[in-house]
């Protein structure tokens, strides 16, 4: 390597160093600490006591309802990703229609994303309350005799909570990203398809989806990570994980173990499981999509 | 010129003397989860005025983060000189050596006398063997009732002789499904569950300091489930962070409600109906009557590593004096844990429509127990979640109790959990 090249490389690393150092200290450090603490028993008062894999053993033996919480996490995440991505794509498609009012509609669709979720959660409590909620009031008006208890029936709550991801900021962001991606699809492809007599559904599945598939993959991964990590923000203000543990997911259980139970070691073990789930899930999405994503040459 | 120099010199000397005086001030660091009240109730300012040689450096820590923040401060050696610890935290901090016993200070104090405190304080000393904290005030639970609804149906008001059967009969009589009126609101505050379990006969924390619920808890859950199923008690609604969006009692849709004594400050603004408070009902078994009331407080404690322990005690002593307790009671509408202050009624809040029966507070205080507050929060939170599941028919009472016992054994250790016992009065 000549001197010029060496100096150039060194300069590049020096410019990158603040970010790398920040990443190592503020992200890498805590991640490594969590791994280490997951092998200890600690209540924040005394010093951590080394217990090896005992936290993981207790967890996988089902103590603290771990498997129920894990199942809730998987169900919530899968349904949440489906709902948020489909909703974002649907609203983006609507916004791409050449009809008056799409600007206003776009603002209205995006509005929930900018409202603090805690305010949304209290409003949703009033709307979804079984006996006095507005939703059930109107259902009774139209003749539904026993509308469900949306937030207190375990069979119902597993569907309701993921559906509420449409009110999160990342769903709003995905809508904007899909909107931009849809605008980039060449108009000629639609014209050719229409000339060939393709139906709307065929055009959507054979033209639109392949053309936006890289963005779709991006949004699915972003949605997966956000749904997994932000499940606490959606669930805790609304139900705090109840009734029982029917709406408790890993992030909620982790919070309660750490800050209500002061079982820091166990909570860190749950955080590690969440991290592994995130990594494996992302890898799985990439692997499943490798033959379905179309990249222009 | 000479004269100006002289005046300047006097001014400088005066300033230096002032700074010297200020530098002799002892700063006492103090944290709490409540903001300091405004004048004229600011007990910190009152202390500083009475003792100008002390200065309080106050930090507010939000309630939701309070226990975790204090633990972090303990680990990092940044605990304040005076801290107000919740019940369970006081046990843990004492065991870890972060706070000092106050026995010697109390023995020499002319202001603080343990005999003047509610019985629960002395029972805690017996449990811990030493005195580690003194309650800044206390809160308990009441049975709130809508007098207008009682008058409409002709049911006598609850009083201190009311039994659990009286409550059930009244709740049934007051329920009006057509008008959308429940006999009693669902339990929204977690402490009420343990009040009623204690009323039914389980000690919650037995004399050996063990977690103890069993057959009596099962019996309570069965009865409450039945009443919920009949529509006499409202079904539980989603609780987020301990709060529900709808208060049926305040809305006039529930004739009765069990809730914390602090709700008096909110209900005092009710103008739609007359209401009042009553103590928890008695449980009567073959002539034997049992009453159980839960208590809540924060305990003033002194940091073991404080460099100004005597000053810290001076502040605590002021807060527990007649004047300090008056200011705290009036500011937060919580009664003093000292009987001699409580009888002056500084905590009594009166609205246009209630309450009037402050005798209920005395009854609750005399039968008060710290109970579940001495347990790790996650343990009783998960147990309460199971109780809600019972009310919704998702779990049986015996399953809920067995899960509570198993959970306690996992969290506390088997030696700190009493075995299941059938309900025997």
Interface residues (C-beta under 8 A of the other chain):
Chain A: X43 X44 X45 X46 X58 X63 X64 X121 X122 X125 X126 X128 X129 X130 X131 X132 X149 X151 X152 X153 X154 X236 X237 X238 X239 X240 X241 X242 X243 X244 X245 X246 X256 X257 X258 X259 X260 X261 X262 X263
Chain B: X65 X67 X68 X71 X72 X74 X75 X92 X93 X96 X98 X234 X235 X236 X237 X238 X239 X240 X241 X242 X244 X245 X246 X376 X377 X378 X379 X381 X382 X385 X386 X388 X389 X392 X394 X395 X410 X411
